[in-house]
């Protein structure tokens, strides 16, 4: 499918509206949720959808819709923390490694080699096993896992950029290395980093949900999509929506950020539009 | 070729050494005292804890414990589980077949579906087939494997009653039925990614001048697509296989947990949940080594398919 610029814009618009909707739901959760997310009401245990509980209630009578809305807060916040910290650290390390070259580059590259020798989720599991379960530790683990990919990407871009004329000109003017790297090169690698971090956002939602699903991320009774799915799995036969609804929420969020990444890529890199 | 292989194998040694040290230290950084875990987590007298520490060499320094562990690992002995008092190597050997069969079935399903679909989507670029395949691949890439698994259980086990929901069979043949749903769930991600790679590779290849030449020569379309274009289109597919193996190995953990399969993935999750660190570190080392070796094999395969790489 050859995407005309118009079709590209449509994808971008649809994706950003979906992302905006998700963020809005998370921000307004206290205002629009019909119940507090932890409110236990045993009389409405496994209640079917009704006016009071639009999507029904779980075993403890907690409102499913309210828990989904509040769950989006922890999911989006955790993914944001993972992506922001890994992108920042990975970009700085990649810029330094690519521009400095020599021993610094060799040492950083070996460290990334070792980290990339682990399948992503396995490294995250190992870190969580070592520092303990919980949302904060899951975020730290995934941030560490994502750094080498970003750093490698930025390093290769920096290698290309640093041979270009504008960098030579800046060197001839006697600018300091840190100024050249952070003022001149950084803005030129930023679009690619932005696209990558959007796609990483989608992956980190998936990976965080996976950790919570395995009981190693966000811990019940906190409302979190992955943790809710794990809890709901026990009553799969009896009340399938308890597991399926948070699962679909995860999927919708991931689709939104994947589409946003695709749209941004088309926007910044017209050469790849056909592919 | 042999020199190349030897060089690549040598390059793996330092990476594996550092990775193994990382694995060992990670398992030792834990807040829990291994001696307490082994004593069953209960209040125990210091004398008992001292005896356990002495028996398992936990009173030695970390570097010396690491050397002892590595020396054992090189001989195939990965230590003993805290909880089950079994050898970790034996536990891995017992659970490896299920995971291997799961991964093999997934790779077969993914590639057998992805390549024809990718070719079809590329040749009918912009048609409804293409749009459907591309949209479905986005859905597959965005769906967590445990959601796909749960939906599969609901539909094929509870509603239709075609397939068993949980567990595995007693032998290979029985497992084909038990593992069908788990391996489809695991395959979807790889299927989607491979389909996209085949599609864009085919679109790229069909634009090349040598395809024009082949068309002008009057070669049958079948020959042009399957022989001339496909071989070049499949190269990028081989490149991303390493990445996909990482996905598959991570995915087995989730799929085995979802479907209650007794493979390596569920062993790892159980070991982490019960703080059984010898199992965690031995199994992680095993999976990382396997991952690195498979990646090396893929690189070699790439060299065989594309002679340009070997000469470089």
Interface residues (C-beta under 8 A of the other chain):
Chain A: X1 X2 X110 X113 X114 X117 X118 X119 X120 X121 X122 X125 X126 X127 X128 X129 X130 X131 X132 X202 X206 X209 X210 X213 X214 X215 X216 X229 X233 X236 X237 X240 X243 X244 X247 X248 X250 X251 X254 X255 X258 X259 X274 X275
Chain B: X14 X15 X16 X18 X19 X22 X23 X26 X27 X29 X30 X31 X125 X126 X130 X131 X134 X138 X139 X141 X142 X143 X144 X146 X147 X150 X151 X153 X154 X158 X200 X203 X204 X245 X246 X247 X249 X250 X253 X254 X257 X258 X268 X269 X272 X273 X277 X280 X284 X287 X288 X291 X292
